[in-house]
Amino acid sequence: MLNIGICDDKLSQRKYLMMLIQEYETENDVNFNLYQFDSGETLIENFNEDKEFFDLLFLDNYMKEMTGLETALYIRRDNTACHIVFATASDEPNAFMTASPLQILSKPVQKEDIKTILNKVLAWKAGIVIDSERLKYICEH
């Protein structure tokens, strides 16, 4: 079971992403542990309790205090295995590369993007390596 964190200062954005993930759960008969955070600071407080807990984090970049990028770089100091996805309105995707993200999504996030990401992370968790052509086939079926 994956532990997934969603960090965005806007409740509506967190709810939308939760809905997409829950649809994936229903459609694929899987269950995830989902956690919501309204700031990078609250996510980091939780992260510091168990630095290996999260398998996947969705981060907005523009938040009230700490940005998503700052949050990701903090997490990367102690955990390089956690998959990080930026879901942001930022128009500078190259700035996020320093955090080694799994993917950078533009808002509004699309259902197919979430499906692809969850398939990748589930395969990784199961120890399966999927090349891009195989992943494309899986996502289309």
C-alpha positions as CSV (number, residue, x, y, z in Angstrom):
1,M,0.0,0.0,0.0
2,L,1.4,3.4,-0.9
3,N,1.6,6.3,1.4
4,I,0.8,9.4,-0.6
5,G,1.0,13.0,0.6
6,I,-0.7,15.9,-1.1
7,C,0.6,19.4,-0.2
8,D,-1.2,22.5,-1.5
9,D,-2.4,25.5,0.4
10,K,-5.7,25.5,-1.5
11,L,-8.2,23.0,-0.1
12,S,-10.0,22.8,-3.5
13,Q,-6.8,21.7,-5.2
14,R,-6.2,19.0,-2.5
15,K,-9.7,17.8,-2.8
16,Y,-9.5,17.6,-6.6
17,L,-6.3,15.6,-6.5
18,M,-7.7,13.3,-3.8
19,M,-10.8,12.7,-6.0
20,L,-8.5,11.7,-9.0
21,I,-6.5,9.3,-6.8
22,Q,-9.7,7.8,-5.2
23,E,-11.1,7.2,-8.7
24,Y,-7.9,5.4,-9.6
25,E,-8.3,3.3,-6.4
26,T,-11.9,2.3,-7.4
27,E,-11.1,1.6,-11.0
28,N,-8.0,-0.5,-10.1
29,D,-9.2,-2.2,-6.9
30,V,-6.3,-0.8,-4.8
31,N,-6.1,1.3,-1.7
32,F,-3.7,4.0,-0.7
33,N,-3.1,5.9,2.5
34,L,-3.7,9.5,1.6
35,Y,-2.5,12.5,3.7
36,Q,-3.2,16.2,3.1
37,F,-1.0,19.1,4.1
38,D,-1.8,22.8,3.7
39,S,1.8,23.9,3.8
40,G,5.3,22.7,3.3
41,E,6.0,23.3,7.0
42,T,3.3,20.9,8.1
43,L,4.5,18.3,5.6
44,I,8.0,18.6,6.9
45,E,6.9,18.2,10.5
46,N,5.2,14.9,9.5
47,F,8.2,13.9,7.3
48,N,10.6,14.4,10.2
49,E,8.7,11.9,12.3
50,D,9.5,9.1,9.8
51,K,11.7,10.0,6.9
52,E,10.9,6.8,5.0
53,F,7.2,6.9,5.4
54,F,6.0,8.5,2.1
55,D,6.2,6.7,-1.2
56,L,4.8,9.6,-3.3
57,L,4.3,13.3,-2.7
58,F,2.3,15.8,-4.8
59,L,3.6,19.3,-4.2
60,D,2.2,22.7,-5.2
61,N,5.0,25.2,-5.6
62,Y,3.3,28.5,-4.7
63,M,2.3,28.3,-1.1
64,K,2.1,30.8,1.7
65,E,5.5,30.4,3.3
66,M,7.8,27.6,2.1
67,T,7.5,26.8,-1.6
68,G,7.0,23.3,-2.9
69,L,10.6,23.4,-4.3
70,E,12.0,24.3,-0.9
71,T,9.9,21.5,0.7
72,A,11.2,19.0,-1.9
73,L,14.8,20.0,-1.5
74,Y,14.5,19.6,2.3
75,I,13.0,16.1,1.8
76,R,15.7,15.2,-0.7
77,R,18.4,15.8,1.9
78,D,17.2,12.7,3.8
79,N,15.2,10.8,1.3
80,T,16.1,10.2,-2.3
81,A,13.6,7.3,-2.8
82,C,10.4,9.1,-2.3
83,H,8.7,10.0,-5.6
84,I,8.0,13.7,-5.9
85,V,5.5,15.2,-8.4
86,F,5.1,18.9,-8.7
87,A,1.5,19.9,-9.6
88,T,1.8,23.6,-10.2
89,A,0.9,26.7,-12.2
90,S,4.5,27.6,-12.5
91,D,5.8,28.3,-16.0
92,E,9.4,27.4,-15.2
93,P,9.6,23.6,-15.0
94,N,13.4,23.5,-15.3
95,A,13.6,25.1,-11.8
96,F,12.2,21.9,-10.3
97,M,14.8,19.6,-11.7
98,T,17.2,20.2,-8.8
99,A,14.7,18.1,-6.7
100,S,14.8,15.1,-9.1
101,P,11.0,15.0,-9.5
102,L,9.2,12.0,-11.0
103,Q,7.1,14.4,-13.0
104,I,6.1,18.0,-13.2
105,L,2.4,18.6,-13.9
106,S,0.7,21.8,-15.0
107,K,-2.6,22.6,-13.2
108,P,-5.2,21.6,-13.7
109,V,-3.9,18.0,-13.3
110,Q,-5.3,15.5,-15.7
111,K,-6.7,12.1,-14.8
112,E,-4.4,10.3,-17.3
113,D,-1.4,11.9,-15.7
114,I,-2.4,10.6,-12.3
115,K,-3.0,7.2,-13.7
116,T,0.5,7.1,-15.3
117,I,2.2,8.3,-12.1
118,L,0.3,5.8,-9.9
119,N,1.1,2.9,-12.3
120,K,4.8,3.9,-12.2
121,V,5.0,4.1,-8.4
122,L,3.0,0.9,-7.9
123,A,5.4,-0.9,-10.3
124,W,8.4,0.6,-8.5
125,K,7.0,-0.5,-5.1
126,A,6.5,-4.0,-6.5
127,G,10.1,-4.0,-7.8
128,I,9.0,-4.1,-11.4
129,V,10.9,-2.0,-14.0
130,I,8.6,-0.7,-16.7
131,D,10.0,0.9,-19.8
132,S,8.2,3.8,-21.4
133,E,6.6,1.7,-24.2
134,R,5.3,-0.9,-21.7
135,L,3.9,1.9,-19.5
136,K,2.2,3.4,-22.5
137,Y,0.6,0.1,-23.2
138,I,-0.6,-0.4,-19.6
139,C,-2.0,3.1,-19.4
140,E,-4.0,2.6,-22.7
141,H,-5.6,-0.6,-21.4
